[in-house]
Amino acid sequence: MAPRRLSTGRRLSAIFLVFLLAFAAGSGAATAQVTSGNAFTIGGVDVDVQGPDAIKARDQAIREAKRRAVGLLIERMVSAEDRSKVPPLDDTRLEGMIRGVEFAKERSSANRFTGTLNVVFAADKVKAWLSEAGIAVAETVARPALVIPLWKDKNGVEPLDDRNAWRDAWSKLDTSGSSVPVTVLRGDQLDENAMSAEEAYVGDVSALTRLNERYRLPTVIVAIVEGDKESGPLSVGGIRYDTQTGARSDLPRTTVAGAGQLADAAAKIQAKLDADWRGMAVVRRDAPDSMDVVVPIRALSDWVQVRQRLGAVPSVKGVVVRQLESDRADLHIDYFGTPEQLQQTLAQAGLQLARDGDGWRLQVR
């Protein structure tokens, strides 16, 4: 008997399903641990210590760096309202949480040590210490962002290397204690070769991706000021692009009287970025739950984006693909928190979780 031939539509559907299954094979045990392995690193801790001799000064500097580093760790991992609950930490337990100290810079004299140290903490021991006090902790220490400051006036968008009050505001902003430390675009020839100011202004994803091959940061912020540099008023806004998930969202737009208020405007944008990331990264592990969701699939990219973005959400503990067809996927999601909290967190990752009759529907926003 001659083999049956599939119609063109059924052949395409079958091929599509093969691709979906291939992607599903790697997603059945998806977890949301977005840490650098099993460690938290606090870098750039500056010390300057004098002592009876060079060795004792160095030892004291290391002790000070460790204490400063744990303070920065708390700032980045614990929400402001929970910091009063942080339990005391004696030297013995602190030493037990530290995996190592790296010397980025160091200089010694007869009785003085100056340097910059990186302190590496064991993530599980830090979480255990804070969880004992019922503190919700961030699953990641920080999520750095590249900031591209742009100014658009009546003549168009200024070049990437334009030195103006908006770039100065971002360059002078201290984000060392933030969960979203920022790096300001250099604006040199390498940056201009990768992307034009106009491409940045419209949020051209291909251009932003090319540019970020140099910086390799998980988030790109195109921060835009529009208006006359001399007279004002100025409109401030921009876009946020997640280079890991592809999610793209607009920054809230505000108006300021003139260039003198741009430093405050930059600080407010960065504070919003910090709050948004803490809202996603902070997980209360005392409230596990699960739900079944349906993911509508119109194109292969729909499934790929959902899979990638779920994997970037720390409160999602695991994902199991229960059924996969060419037009839908049925998932079982284990997570921490309430359904409402999960909705808010997924929205920040560019996913929409909504009620669909008696169940839930999940799709890219």
C-alpha positions, 0 to 999 in steps of 0.5 A: 500500500502506498504511504499516505501523503500529508496535506501541505498544511498538515506537513507544515504543522508537523514540522512546526510541532517538531521545533516546539518539541525540540525547544520543550526538551530543554525547558521541562526543568526550567528554574529561576535561579539567576545567580552567578553560579552559587555565589554573590559577588560584591565588587569594588570595595575600597579600603585604606587602613593604617596599622602597626606594620604592613601585614597587620594593616592588610589583615585589618583592611580585609576584615573591613572590606568583608564588613563593608561588603556584607553591608552592600549585600544587604542593601542590594538583597533586602528591601528597605522595609525589611532591613531592620529585621536583619539579624546580628552577624558575628565574625565566625558566621561572616567568615562561614558565608564568605567563599573568598576575597579577590584583590583588584588593586592593592598597595602597601607601605610600611604601616598602610594598606590601600586597595580595592577588593571583591568579596565573594559570598556563598549564596545558600549561606547568605539566604539561610542567614536572612531567611532565619529572620523571615526576610524576603531576599533577592535571588540575584544581587544586581542586574546592571544596566547600560544607559544611553543618554540622548538629547533631541532638540528641534535639529534632531537627535544629538550624536552619541558622544554629545557632552550635555547636562543629561549625560553629566547627570547620569555620569555623576549618579552614584549607583554603587549601592543599587540593585541596578548599577548603571554604566553610561555609554562611552559614545566613542567611535566603536559605539558609533560604528555599532549604532547611530543616535537615531537607531537608539532613539527609536529603540532599534533592537538589532542596533541595541543588540550590536552595541551590547556585544561590547558591554554585555549587560542584561539591560539597556536603557535609552534615556531621552530628553526632548526640548531646547537646551537653553530654555526648557521645558524638557520632556524626559522618558525613554525605553528599557530593553531586556537583552536576555529576554527581548522584552521592551517597555517604555519608561514613564514620561515626565516634564522638568522645567530645565537642565537644572532638574535633570540630575533629579530626573536621572535619579528618579528613573534609576530608582524606578529601575531599582524598585522594579528589579527588586520587585522581580528579584525578591522572593518570599520562599515561605509561600510556595504555590503552583498553577496550570496555564495555557500558552497560545502559540501562533508562531514559533517565536511565541513559545521561544519568548515565553520559555526564555522569559519564564526562565528569567523570573526568580519567583518561578521555581520550575516549569513542566510542559504537560502538553505541547501542540502546534497552537498551544502549550499546557504548562504547570508552573511552581512559583513563590508568592500569590497569583497577583504577585506572580502577575505583577512579576511576569508583567515586568518580564514582558509576559501577561498572565490573565484569567481565562474562564476557570484557568489561566492564559500566559502570553507575551505582552 
